[in-house]
């Protein structure tokens, strides 16, 4: 009887929501449009160039990287200064958005990385981005740029240490279980594994390199990003042939088709799609670790993509895209961010944690909010919480860590961002 009443309650609730949907009102229809626009933009700008390489990197970590290596440098028995240094530096080098870092985080966590170093990596990837920090100082002022650089680096370590302490009992149990798993000896030299994963990382980093029109190093690298990306892709193809026994004619056919798609259609996305199809052709169903690489990559994609898409749709409906409104009016947001009250900083942290910011897009958004009266404290709070978290990001983290650990990670990020922004606002 209880089950039937529960079923009736769900059915009745869904029908009531549908009955009272304010379809036809400009605000609601605009929010639905923004939800779909954000999802379309995300699919076009981030799935092909960001997520697909990230899935292959996560799969390579699971298939090729020795579990002993992960435990040695990031596990519970690793020296803290080594573990947190490796985690924060690795995340900094990647400089990815809050969603692209998720498959990589899942890969190292499932191989035995401690909750502390793993969450330090999770925060540092999107938050400690050298180009974003430089542009923050250039566009929003030196004070905000310096404040973001110093506090983001400290946050990654503080959040990791706090997570390790809060869940120390769970971690002891988990690390004991990891230690009992039999570890097969590596099938290839470490330098080959490092080179293979390095080639994949090179493709991810340079394909998404920002800084167009920026003077100096970042702008110079941006002008050659696609030749460099192609170089890493050719290097990857040679490794697949020499080290993973993929037939040379298949590797050459995939290379030629990828080049034809990219040059003929003048589209990096078309080249990446062709390369992805080629990798699937080369590795899917292949015996041994090469086939396992594709299998693990596909497993991450199946788990993460539905959650990300759902989260992007909800975030777009509530808050819209940067520069556009969702169901929540932008003037409400601007009015709540004025001054430097604790409430304004808390609202900035919470709002930033729900919105999805692609790499660097947070800067023009905050520039506009500052022009509407936003205080510098809430601006820093948004810069700290926004890139590191998003609603899609939270849904995936929950699937990996569980509800309690996800809530702790989100709460630590939001509270630290709120207090830091409040203190920053008082001293500047």
Order of alpha helices (4+ residues) and beta strands (2+ residues): alpha-alpha-alpha-alpha-alpha-alpha-alpha-alpha-alpha-alpha-alpha-alpha-alpha-alpha-alpha-alpha-alpha-alpha-alpha-alpha-alpha-alpha
